[in-house]
Amino acid sequence: MTALAKRFYKAASVFDVDGGAGVLLDQRKLRTPGGALFVAPRRALAALCAAEWAAQGENIIPKTMPVTQLAFAAIDHTPKRRAELADYLAKFGETDLVCHRAETPAGLSQRQAQAGDPLLAWARETYGLDLPVVAGVIAAEVAPETLARLRALALALDDMRLTALAQAAGLSGSAIVALALTAARIDAAEAYAIATVDERWSAEHWGEDAEARARLDRTQREFESIGAFLAALA
């Protein structure tokens, strides 16, 4: 197990720089794991990151700083992986959570439709995305131009928002949920509710164990972190 770094600073604060804002740990400028100077495009994002650093205890625990980790990824990795991330998003077009419905029970299928249909209509009207709705989990046949449109939408975003988009897609299993969250069509609570329809249905009808509850709570926290990250970029 890798030893945790000891906290080496007393205070975390925000300072203005060209192109945005950075974080000071006492008088030391925060840098990313890759060695780049940390610069957030919005002061609000720098303030969120500074708050995460200020909340650390005796040791620095990266997993307790999810907004900082997203920003680090956007600075260190996303510029070199933009095409890869766009392809990653587009791949969800074939298996998108909001397009794949249960054949039975009917109540679950209805709840999936209530959650997914408004987003599919929004994506069609806003972006011209026409994803087929299918029963079961087999990948759907999606028109190449639709997948190309998904890639283009991803590539049109800046590095910060593209990072959040990819994280949201992986968390939800849905390009549509990720696009809606990034575009502020839905908030983090709504994204969580849509992404966990099946799990919450199972809990309501067949009970819930501690592991399933912990998984849902973790998913909710991750959506909240992505939502806070995006809100700070607005």
C-alpha positions in Angstrom: 0.0 0.0 0.0 1.3 3.4 -1.0 1.9 5.7 2.0 -0.3 8.8 2.2 1.4 12.1 1.9 1.5 14.2 5.1 -0.2 17.5 5.0 2.6 20.1 4.6 0.5 23.3 4.7 -1.7 25.2 7.1 -4.1 27.0 4.7 -5.4 26.8 1.2 -6.4 29.9 -0.7 -7.2 31.1 -4.2 -5.1 33.6 -6.3 -5.7 35.1 -9.7 -3.6 34.2 -12.7 -3.8 34.8 -16.4 -6.5 32.7 -17.8 -8.2 31.9 -14.5 -7.3 31.2 -10.9 -4.9 28.9 -9.0 -4.6 27.5 -5.5 -2.0 28.4 -2.9 -1.1 26.0 -0.2 0.4 28.5 2.2 2.7 30.3 -0.3 3.2 27.3 -2.6 1.4 27.2 -5.9 -0.5 24.0 -6.4 0.7 21.9 -9.3 -0.9 18.8 -10.9 0.6 15.3 -10.6 2.1 15.9 -14.0 3.9 19.0 -12.9 1.8 21.6 -14.6 0.7 24.8 -12.7 -2.9 24.3 -11.6 -5.0 26.9 -13.3 -8.8 26.7 -13.2 -10.7 28.6 -15.9 -13.1 30.0 -13.3 -12.4 31.3 -9.8 -15.3 29.3 -8.5 -13.6 26.0 -9.6 -10.4 27.0 -7.9 -12.3 27.8 -4.8 -13.9 24.4 -4.7 -10.5 22.8 -5.1 -9.0 25.0 -2.4 -11.8 24.0 -0.1 -11.0 20.3 -0.7 -7.4 20.9 0.2 -8.3 22.9 3.3 -10.5 20.0 4.5 -7.6 17.5 4.5 -6.5 16.2 7.8 -3.1 15.0 8.9 -2.7 13.1 5.6 -3.6 14.1 2.0 -6.2 11.6 0.7 -6.8 12.2 -3.0 -10.0 10.2 -3.2 -11.6 12.8 -0.8 -10.9 15.5 -3.3 -13.0 14.5 -6.4 -13.3 18.0 -7.9 -9.5 18.5 -7.7 -9.0 15.0 -9.3 -11.3 15.9 -12.2 -9.4 19.2 -12.7 -6.1 17.4 -12.6 -7.3 14.9 -15.2 -8.5 17.8 -17.4 -5.1 19.5 -17.3 -2.7 16.5 -17.4 -4.5 13.9 -19.5 -7.5 15.2 -21.5 -5.5 17.4 -24.0 -3.7 14.3 -25.1 -6.8 12.1 -25.1 -9.5 14.2 -26.7 -10.1 11.8 -29.7 -10.0 8.8 -27.4 -12.6 10.4 -25.1 -14.8 11.4 -28.0 -14.7 7.8 -29.2 -15.5 6.6 -25.7 -18.6 8.8 -25.5 -19.8 7.7 -29.0 -19.5 4.0 -28.1 -22.3 4.5 -25.5 -24.6 5.4 -28.4 -24.9 1.6 -29.1 -25.6 0.6 -25.5 -27.0 3.8 -24.0 -28.8 3.2 -20.7 -31.8 5.3 -21.6 -32.3 3.4 -24.8 -32.3 -0.1 -23.5 -35.5 -1.1 -21.7 -36.5 -4.2 -19.8 -39.0 -6.6 -21.5 -40.4 -7.5 -18.0 -41.7 -6.5 -15.6 -43.9 -3.9 -17.2 -43.6 -1.6 -14.2 -39.8 -1.3 -14.6 -40.1 -0.8 -18.4 -42.6 2.1 -17.7 -40.3 3.7 -15.2 -37.3 3.4 -17.6 -39.4 5.1 -20.2 -40.5 7.9 -17.9 -36.8 8.6 -17.0 -35.4 8.2 -20.5 -37.9 9.4 -23.0 -37.7 13.1 -22.1 -33.9 13.1 -22.5 -34.1 11.2 -25.8 -36.6 13.8 -27.1 -34.3 16.6 -25.9 -31.3 15.1 -27.6 -33.2 14.7 -30.8 -34.5 18.3 -30.8 -31.3 19.9 -29.5 -28.6 17.9 -31.2 -30.3 15.9 -33.9 -29.4 12.7 -32.2 -31.7 9.8 -33.1 -30.9 6.8 -30.9 -33.2 3.7 -31.2 -35.0 2.4 -28.2 -34.6 -1.4 -27.9 -35.6 -4.2 -25.5 -32.8 -6.0 -23.7 -29.1 -5.4 -23.5 -27.8 -6.3 -26.9 -26.1 -3.4 -28.6 -28.4 -1.5 -30.9 -27.7 -0.7 -34.6 -27.0 3.1 -34.6 -26.5 5.1 -37.8 -22.9 6.0 -38.4 -23.8 9.7 -38.7 -25.4 9.6 -35.2 -22.2 8.2 -33.7 -20.2 10.8 -35.7 -22.5 13.5 -34.2 -21.8 12.2 -30.7 -18.0 12.4 -31.3 -18.4 15.9 -32.7 -20.3 17.1 -29.7 -17.7 15.8 -27.4 -14.8 17.4 -29.4 -16.6 20.7 -29.3 -16.2 20.9 -25.6 -13.2 22.4 -23.8 -10.9 20.1 -21.8 -12.6 20.6 -18.5 -16.1 19.9 -19.8 -14.9 17.0 -21.9 -13.4 15.4 -18.8 -16.7 15.8 -16.9 -18.7 14.5 -19.9 -16.6 11.3 -20.1 -16.8 10.7 -16.4 -20.5 11.2 -16.4 -20.9 8.8 -19.3 -18.9 6.1 -17.6 -20.8 6.6 -14.4 -24.2 6.5 -15.9 -23.6 4.2 -18.9 -25.2 6.8 -21.0 -24.0 9.4 -23.5 -27.4 11.1 -23.3 -27.3 11.5 -19.5 -23.8 12.8 -19.7 -24.6 15.3 -22.4 -27.7 16.5 -20.5 -25.7 16.9 -17.3 -22.9 18.8 -19.1 -25.4 21.0 -20.8 -27.3 21.7 -17.5 -30.4 20.1 -19.0 -30.5 18.0 -15.8 -28.7 18.4 -12.5 -26.7 15.8 -10.6 -29.7 14.6 -8.6 -31.7 14.0 -11.7 -28.7 12.3 -13.4 -28.3 10.0 -10.4 -32.1 9.2 -10.4 -32.1 8.3 -14.2 -28.9 6.3 -14.0 -30.1 4.2 -11.1 -33.7 3.4 -12.1 -33.0 -0.4 -12.3 -31.2 -0.6 -8.9 -33.8 1.5 -7.1 -36.6 -0.6 -8.6 -34.9 -3.8 -7.4 -34.4 -2.3 -3.9 -38.1 -1.3 -3.7 -39.4 -4.6 -4.8 -36.9 -7.2 -3.6 -35.0 -5.5 -0.8 -31.6 -4.0 -0.5 -28.4 -5.2 1.0 -25.6 -3.2 2.5 -23.3 -3.6 -0.5 -26.0 -2.4 -3.0 -26.8 0.6 -0.7 -23.1 1.5 -0.5 -22.8 1.3 -4.3 -25.8 3.6 -4.8 -24.4 6.1 -2.2 -21.0 6.1 -3.9 -22.7 6.7 -7.3 -24.7 9.6 -5.9 -21.6 11.2 -4.4 -19.8 10.9 -7.7 -22.6 12.5 -9.6 -22.7 15.3 -7.0 -18.9 15.9 -7.6 -19.3 16.0 -11.3 -22.3 18.4 -10.9 -20.3 20.7 -8.6 -17.4 20.7 -11.0 -19.7 21.7 -13.9 -21.5 24.3 -11.9 -18.2 25.9 -11.0 -17.4 26.2 -14.8 -20.7 27.9 -15.6 
